[in-house]
Amino acid sequence: MTVFKKLRLEKGLTLEKLARELKTSYNTIWRIESGYSSMPSLDIVLKYANFFEVSVDYLLGRSDSILPTK
């Protein structure tokens, strides 16, 4: 399971609801979560980081620290 999907499920969001919240398409979210998009766009990564209040490094697997630095 990707970290993207894990975050969504922890918040109890559907793919549709998250797509609306991030102002992107269902298909974009589905592709990221299913692994069909090996590298999401920077725009999407930033939207996820801001929405879920996590670090970009955590989303990209570069850090185990979930918290963004201030």
N, C-alpha and C positions, 0 to 999 in steps of 0.2 A: 504494500500500500504506500502510495506517495505521501510525502508530508503535506502536500496540498489537500489531498482527500482527507487525511487524518484531521487536519484543522477544521475542515468543513463539517465532518461528522461529529467532532467534539462540540461544535456549536449547534448541532441538530438542524443544519440547513440542507435543503434539497439543492440539486444542481441548478434548477430554475431560479430559486430564491437567491443563491449566491451570484448567479449571472446578473440578475437585476441589481443586486447590491453593488457589484463591481462595474456595472454599466458595460457589460460585454455579452457575448453570445453564449448560449448553452453549449454549443459545439466547442467553443474555445475552452471552457471549463472542463468539459468531458475529455477533450484531447490531452490536456495537461494531466488530469487525474488518472487517465488510463495509460499514460506513458507514450502515447502516439506523438506527443510534442516533446522532444527530448530537451529542448531549451525554450521555455516560454519567453515572450518578449519582455523587455525591461519594464514596459508600461504595466503589464499584467503582474509581474513580480512585485513592483512597487505598490500596486493596488492591494494585492494579498497582504503584503507586509503591513501596510497602513490599516487595513480592515481588521486583521487578526492581531495587530500590535505585536508583531514578531520581527526579528532581524532578517534582513535580506540574506545575510550569510547563512542563517538557519534554513531558510527556504531552499537555498542552493546547495545545502549539504556541506558548507565550508566551516560550520561551527555547530557545536552541540548546545550552545547557549541560545535559548529561544528569545530572550529579551533583547530588544534593540538598544543600542547605546545612545545616550542623550548627549 
